[in-house]
Amino acid sequence: MSKETPCIAVCMMDPRTNLCFGCGRTLPEIARWHRMESAERREVMAQLPARMVEAGLARPEMATARKAD
């Protein structure tokens, strides 16, 4: 996938958090992703690791990376 997207092709929404299990985006973010400016995409992508950890959806490598921050 492009560096301009956090998509890892695991496209399933968590009904509890309304976040994608794969990338952590919301449906509205996913829907308008290609209309966003690059800066807005990067801003959203910077929030995703913490968002996934807080929601309890983080993949092990995300949780490890978050602890290093």
Buried (B, 14 or more C-beta within 10 A) or exposed (E): EEEEBBBEEEEEBBEEBEBBBBBBBBEEBBEEBEEBEEEEBEEBBEEBBBBBBEBEBBBEEBEEEBEEE
